[in-house]
Amino acid sequence: MYEEVIEKINTADYEDAYKLIVDIKKKSSNYDGELAILEAETCYQMGYRQEMFHAIGKGIQIEPENYELFFLLGNYYICLLYTSDAADDLT
């Protein structure tokens, strides 16, 4: 179902992947864990931190047993650490 999005992500075409995800979300009310992972990864690569966090949170609500979402959540917090003023305290 998400083959085209996966192909765009695999070729590092994140802008087109994000557009496809937005279109999928508009056309369907079936948001699942797989789409949450794809959206979060795309947002991560594009630097859309708020959207990444939202996708992860929504995915965890739908599939709380999905470990990949928690892995992405860890990446989100690491990104925050190294892209915020807190990173200055580490040097």
ZAMARGU-4260 file (C-alpha; in steps of 0.2 Angstrom, whole numbers, plus 5000, padded with zeros to 4 digits):
<rodrens>
0) 5000/5000/5000 | 5014/5012/5004 | 5027/5005/4991 | 5028/5022/4982 | 5032/5031/4998
5) 5045/5018/5003 | 5053/5019/4986 | 5055/5038/4988 | 5062/5036/5005 | 5074/5023/4999
10) 5080/5035/4985 | 5082/5050/4998 | 5068/5059/4989 | 5060/5065/5005 | 5050/5079/4999
15) 5040/5068/4987 | 5038/5055/5000 | 5031/5068/5012 | 5019/5074/4998 | 5013/5057/4995
20) 5011/5054/5014 | 5000/5070/5015 | 4990/5064/5000 | 4987/5047/5008 | 4982/5055/5024
25) 4969/5067/5015 | 4962/5052/5005 | 4960/5039/5019 | 4956/5039/5037 | 4966/5023/5040
30) 4981/5029/5049 | 4991/5015/5055 | 5008/5011/5063 | 5017/5008/5046 | 5011/5025/5039
35) 5017/5033/5056 | 5034/5026/5054 | 5036/5031/5036 | 5030/5049/5041 | 5041/5050/5056
40) 5056/5044/5046 | 5052/5056/5032 | 5050/5071/5044 | 5066/5066/5053 | 5076/5067/5037
45) 5068/5083/5032 | 5071/5091/5049 | 5052/5093/5053 | 5054/5089/5072 | 5036/5094/5077
50) 5028/5083/5063 | 5040/5069/5068 | 5034/5069/5086 | 5016/5070/5081 | 5017/5055/5069
55) 5026/5045/5082 | 5013/5049/5096 | 4999/5045/5084 | 5007/5029/5079 | 5010/5024/5097
60) 4992/5027/5101 | 4986/5016/5087 | 5000/5002/5089 | 5008/5004/5107 | 5016/4987/5104
65) 5026/4993/5089 | 5044/4994/5095 | 5050/5004/5079 | 5039/5019/5085 | 5049/5019/5102
70) 5065/5018/5092 | 5060/5033/5082 | 5055/5042/5098 | 5072/5039/5105 | 5080/5047/5089
75) 5068/5061/5091 | 5075/5065/5109 | 5093/5063/5103 | 5090/5075/5089 | 5082/5087/5102
80) 5097/5085/5113 | 5110/5089/5099 | 5100/5103/5091 | 5095/5113/5106 | 5104/5124/5119
85) 5107/5108/5129 | 5121/5103/5116 | 5131/5119/5121 | 5132/5112/5139 | 5140/5096/5133
90) 5156/5105/5126
</rodrens>
